[in-house]
Amino acid sequence: MFRLTLEKTLNHLINTNNIDTERLNNKIIGLSVDEFNLKLLFVFANSRVFVMEMHDQQNFDVDIKLKKTAFLSLLKGPSLYLINI
């Protein structure tokens, strides 16, 4: 349910804000937060993003690994900061 909700939300934001995702077409972004056992793939195609569960041994164009505190800071709003780079 979380995966589908996230996918719908991201696509809504892309459409309502006229965000150009063309440069991301055919790109795969992996996102993992080990403390939450969260492992997702973001696949971009045709000006849409598809969110899927990540399985081991997959190839990504970008692999993002976050700690719990960094991930939670993304939910707080526009003032982002990076932790342990």
Secondary structure, 3 states (H helix, E strand, C coil): CHHHHHHHHHHHHHHHCCCCCHHHCCCEEEEEEHHHCEEEEEEEECCEEEEEECCCCCCCCEEEECCHHHHHHHCCCCCCCCCCC
